[in-house]
Amino acid sequence: MSQNHQFQNKVAIVTGAGTGMGADTAMLLAERGAKVALVGRSEAPLQEVAAPSGASRAPRPWTGRRAASALMSCNRA
């Protein structure tokens, strides 16, 4: 399996994804094939991380209630 597809068919939820290491981690995972959910306190920085994505699967921003709901659903599974 090539490094560019090592996370194919995987889902990653990255908290703190609007800046710094969280943003870098989200982009790396997306570039390597993962479906990425970006979670953070403010939507604007998350949109900036998602927008320039050269990845085949752009990260998806989640904030507020939507993020909390998604994280709670994962916890129940």
C-alpha positions, -999 to 999 in steps of 0.1 A, spaced: 0 0 0 14 34 -10 19 60 17 -6 83 0 -34 58 6 -24 43 40 -55 57 56 -80 48 28 -114 38 42 -105 53 76 -122 82 94 -103 107 116 -118 132 140 -91 159 146 -98 183 175 -81 217 176 -79 214 138 -81 252 131 -45 260 137 -10 246 144 -4 209 149 -42 201 146 -44 217 112 -12 200 100 -24 166 112 -58 170 95 -42 178 62 -17 150 64 -44 125 72 -66 138 43 -36 136 19 -31 100 29 -67 90 21 -86 94 54 -120 111 56 -113 139 81 -137 158 104 -122 191 116 -134 200 151 -127 234 168 -142 263 186 -144 287 156 -156 278 121 -136 303 102 -101 288 109 -116 253 101 -129 266 68 -94 279 60 -78 245 67 -104 228 46 -104 252 16 -69 248 1 -69 211 4 -52 194 -25 -63 161 -11 -88 140 -29 -110 141 3 -111 176 18 -115 178 56 -150 186 68 -154 214 94 -175 207 125 -182 232 153 -205 237 182 -235 213 186 -227 195 154 -193 185 166 -205 176 201 -233 154 186 -209 136 163 -184 130 190 -211 117 214 -223 93 186 -188 79 182 -186 74 219 -218 53 219 -207 29 192 
